[in-house]
Amino acid sequence: MSDYAVVNPATGETVATYETFTDAQIDDAVARAHAAAAVWGRTPVAERAAVVRKIAEGHRARRDEFAAIIVREMGKPLAAALGEVDFSADIIEFYADNAEKITADQPIDILGEGTAVIRRAPLGVLLGIMPWNFPAYQVARFAGPNLVLGNTIILKHAPQCPESAALLEEIYRDAGLPDGGYVNVYATNEQAATIIADPRVQGVSVTGSERAGAAVAEIAGRNLKKVALELGGSDPFILLSTDDLDATVQAAVDARLDNNGQACNGAKRFIVVDELYDAFVEKAVAALSAVKPSDPTQEETVLGPLVSEQAAINLQKQVDTAVAQGAKLLTGGTRDGAFYAPTLLADVTPEMDVYREELFGPAAVVYRVADEAAAVALANDTSFGLGSYVFTTDEEQAQRVADAIDAGMVYVNVVLADSPELPFGGVKRSGTSRELGLLAADEFVNKKLIRVA
């Protein structure tokens, strides 16, 4: 059986399978991307931007088709899948709008006579290794800025998303990229390693697990290739004060259940000061218990299945182990196939496995802390450092806590506020790079110095 297959997690049905590429097909993909780089990198910026804009238009034109595929492949609720396609189009359009800014010369004030500028030039062929949890969005934030820069893309999508992969290749091709400008490959991990090692390939970006990131980084390092890593997270949701507890609890629940709980930057640890803890827990349990996993094809569905039954089994094991080690199960903890009930654990201590783990599904841990200092210390007591959320009515406290948190992103009094212009990325074991915003265009680019006497 092929490694690439559409297995509907809501039903368990294998909808379609796709053949893994042969080694000859992989070599052809690299050759095409390499040939295209010579053309695309010398295409005027305005012309590149026009093609990238058509890629955004292609997403919008095939919005319903794309969203239905995402629902089928990984169980995302339909409304969320439609939103993902829309957001992906917005991201790609952002880079088309900012093409001139991204590629503009950067003058340097020099000590001697003459001039000096930093001129941004493409590196060439890039490999993107993308995950299943955001089949459209993850690709958009990698491909958008790099195509504007003049790089070409080889894209290895997750084995669960072959239909998304095929549709994306059509959208990019139909926008007018040169042959090889964007190439989809159904590659094995071993073939991906071969692509990274190929001297025609200049860099690799991976979004996925720590294990995947470490494996890719090792291969890239051996071959002296630029690598960008966007990995996991165990983001804290810190509640220090609020003038609307109901709205704050709903924000916490929304930040945990987004994408069926399968978002790297989902709020996975609720950290609540003592005076608000009991009321927060009561309301959070009620809000989580009210959400019932249901058919993802219905627009009113909030929570669909996990990506697979095995993913739900893995989450169940983590929750069961936590309870066996002394954690208190406040709600949830039940599984039906790939569907998992919203779950909240309390009384978790550093000795328990779940204290250090990422819960990738609709499950969270709630902690009681004495004060701001204790909240920050607990928030930072993790190997991850992706995002974080701080809720407080004290503006000075918000800035103080934001400065103290070891994370790539801090959102104050807001959740689910990602936007094309805002950089996304983490520190520690959450990654090494930034995507989205103008910073994304600094990852795979030759910042060439031109000094004229």
DOTORPA-796519 format. One record per residue (C-alpha): x, y, z; residue in three letters. Coordinates in steps of 0.5 Angstrom, whole numbers, plus 2048, in hexadecimal, padded with zeros to 3 digits. Layout:
XYZALA...
***
This chain:
800800800MET8028077FESER80580B804ASP801811801TYR7F9810802ALA7F3814804VAL7F081080AVAL7EA81480DASN7EA814814PRO7E3815815ALA7E180F812THR7E880B812GLY7E780A80AGLU7ED80A806THR7EA80F800VAL7F080E7FBALA7F880C7FBTHR7FD8107F7TYR80480C7F5GLU80A80E7F8THR80F8117F3PHE81580D7F0THR81C80F7F1ASP81C8117EAALA8168167EBGLN8198197F1ILE81F81B7EDASP81B81E7E7ASP8178227ECALA81E8257EFVAL8208267E8ALA81A82A7E6ARG81A82E7ECALA82282F7EBHIS8208317E3ALA81B8367E5ALA81F8397EBALA82383C7E5ALA81D83F7E2VAL8198417E8TRP81F8447ECGLY8208497E6ARG81984B7E5THR8178527E6PRO8148537EDVAL80E8567EBALA80D8507E6GLU80E84B7ECARG80984F7F0ALA80484E7EBALA8048477EBVAL8048467F2VAL7FE84A7F2ARG7FB8457EDLYS7FC8407F2ILE7F88437F8ALA7F38447F3GLU7F383D7F1GLY7F283B7F8HIS7EC83F7F8ARG7E983D7F2ALA7EA8357F4ARG7E88377FCARG7E28327FDASP7E682C7F9GLU7EC82E7FDPHE7E882E804ALA7E4828802ALA7EB824801ILE7EE827808ILE7E882480CVAL7E981D808ARG7F081D809GLU7F181F811MET7EA820814GLY7EA828814LYS7E382A815PRO7E082D80FLEU7E0835811ALA7E7834813ALA7E983180DALA7E6837809LEU7EA83C80EGLY7F083880DGLU7F0839805VAL7EE840806ASP7F484280APHE7F883E806SER7F6843800ALA7F7849804ASP7FE847806ILE8008467FFILE7FD84C7FDGLU801850803PHE80784E800TYR8058507F9ALA8038577FCASP80A8577FFASN80F8547FAALA81285B7F8GLU81385C800LYS816855801ILE81B8557FBTHR81D85D7FCALA82485F7FDASP826860804GLN82B866804PRO831866809ILE83486C80CASP83B86B80BILE84186E80ELEU84586F808GLY843872801GLU83F86F7FCGLY83986B7FDTHR836864800ALA830860800VAL82D85A802ILE82A8577FCARG8258517FDARG82684B7F8ALA8238447F7PRO82683E7FALEU8238397F5GLY8208337F6VAL81C8327FDLEU81982C800LEU81382D804GLY811827808ILE80A82880BMET805825810PRO7FE823810TRP7FB828815ASN7FA82E810PHE7FB82B809PRO7FA832806ALA7FC83780BTYR80383480CGLN805833805VAL80383B804ALA80783E809ARG80D83A806PHE80C83A7FFALA8098427FFGLY80F846801PRO8148417FDASN8118417F7LEU8118497F7VAL8188497F9LEU81A8447F2GLY81B83E7F6ASN8178377F3THR8148327F7ILE81482B7F8ILE80E8297FCLEU80E822800LYS807822804HIS80581E809ALA803817807PRO7FC81880AGLN7FB81E805CYS7FC81C7FEPRO7F681F7FBGLU7F88267FESER7FF8257FBALA7FC8237F4ALA7F78297F4LEU7FC82E7F7LEU80182C7F1GLU7FB82D7ECGLU7FA8347EFILE8018367EFTYR8028347E8ARG7FC8377E5ASP7FE83E7E8ALA80483E7E3GLY80A83C7E6LEU80F8397E2PRO8108317E1ASP81382F7E8GLY8118357ECGLY80D8317F0TYR80E82A7F0VAL80A8257F5ASN80D81E7F6VAL80A8187FATYR8118167FDALA813812802THR817814808ASN81D811805GLU81C8157FFGLN81B81B802ALA82281A805ALA8258197FETHR8228207FCILE825823802ILE82C821800ALA82B8227F9ASP8308287F7PRO82A82B7F3ARG82682C7F9VAL8288327FDGLN824832803GLY81E82E807VAL81883080BSER81482B810VAL80E82C814THR80D826818GLY80F82381FSER815823823GLU81781C820ARG81681E819ALA81A82581AGLY82082281DALA82081D817ALA820822812VAL825827815ALA82A821816GLU82A82080FILE82A82780DALA830828811GLY83482280EARG833826808ASN83482D80ALEU82D82F808LYS82983580BLYS82383280FVAL81D835812ALA819831817LEU81283281AGLU81082D81FLEU80C82C825GLY80983082BGLY80682F832SER804836832ASP802839839PRO7FB83D839PHE7FC84283FILE7F7845843LEU7F984A848LEU7F284F848SER7EC850844THR7E6854844ASP7E284F840ASP7E4848842LEU7DE84583EASP7E2848838ALA7E984683ATHR7E783F83BVAL7E483F834GLN7EA841831ALA7EE83C835ALA7E9836832VAL7EA83982BASP7F183982CALA7F183282EARG7EC82F829LEU7EE833823ASP7F082E81DASN7ED828822ASN7F282A827GLY7F8828821GLN7FB82F821ALA803830823CYS801836826ASN7FB83482AGLY7FA836831ALA7FB830834LYS7FD83283BARG7F883683FPHE7FC83A845ILE7F783E849VAL7F884284FVAL7F583F856ASP7F0844857GLU7ED843850LEU7EF83B850TYR7E8838852ASP7E383C84EALA7E883B848PHE7E8834849VAL7E083384AGLU7DF838844LYS7E483483FALA7E182D841VAL7DA82F83FALA7DD833839ALA7E182D837LEU7DC828839SER7D782B834ALA7DB82A82EVAL7D982382BLYS7DD820825PRO7D981F81FSER7D981F818ASP7DE824815PRO7DB82480ETHR7D5829812GLN7D7830812GLU7D4831819GLU7D982B81CTHR7DE82E820VAL7E2828822LEU7E482281DGLY7E881C81EPRO7EF81C81FLEU7F381A818VAL7F3813819SER7F080E81EGLU7F880C820GLN7F9814822ALA7F3813827ALA7F580D82AILE7FC81082BASN7F881682ELEU7F4811833GLN7FB80E835LYS7FD815837GLN7F781783BVAL7F781083EASP7FE810840THR7FD817843ALA7F7814847VAL7FB80E84AALA80081284CGLN7FC817850GLY7F981C84CALA7F181E84DLYS7ED81D847LEU7E8823847LEU7E4821840THR7E581D83AGLY7EA817839GLY7E6813835THR7E781182EARG7E280E828ASP7E680C822GLY7EA812820ALA7E6817824PHE7E881982BTYR7E481D830ALA7E7824832PRO7EB822839THR7EE82683ELEU7F3824843LEU7F582784AALA7F9825850ASP7FF82484BVAL80682484ETHR80D82484BPRO80E81D84DGLU80881B848MET80A819840ASP80481E83EVAL808824841TYR80D82483CARG809821836GLU805825831GLU7FE823830LEU7FC823829PHE7F5822829GLY7EF82582DPRO7F2825834ALA7F582A839ALA7F882A840VAL7F682F845VAL7FB83284ATYR7FA836850ARG7FF83B852VAL800840857ALA802847853ASP80584984DGLU80C84784FALA80A840850ALA806840849ALA80C842845VAL81083D848ALA80B838847LEU80A83A840ALA81283A83EASN813833842ASP81282F83BTHR81782D835SER812831830PHE81283882FGLY80D83A829LEU80783E82BGLY804841831SER7FE844834TYR7FD84983AVAL7F784C83CPHE7F7852841THR7F4858842THR7FA85C844ASP7FE85E83EGLU80585F842GLU804858844GLN80285683DALA80985983AGLN80D856840ARG80A84F83FVAL80B84F838ALA812851839ASP81384B83EALA81084683AILE815841836ASP81184182FALA811843828GLY80A846829MET80684982EVAL7FF84B82DTYR7FC850833VAL7F484F834ASN7F384C82DVAL7F384582AVAL7F3842823LEU7F6849820ALA7FB84781BASP7FB84B815SER80084B80FPRO804851811GLU80684E818LEU80C84A818PRO80B84381BPHE81083E81EGLY81383C825GLY81983B829VAL81C83582DLYS81A82E82AARG814832826SER818834821GLY81E83881ETHR81A83D819SER815842817ARG80F841812GLU80A846810LEU80B84E810GLY81185180DLEU81684D811LEU81484780DALA817849807ALA81E84A80BASP81E84280CGLU820840805PHE824845801VAL82B848800ASN82C84E803LYS8318507FELYS836856800LEU83785B7FAILE83D8607FCARG83F8657F7VAL84586A7F8ALA
***
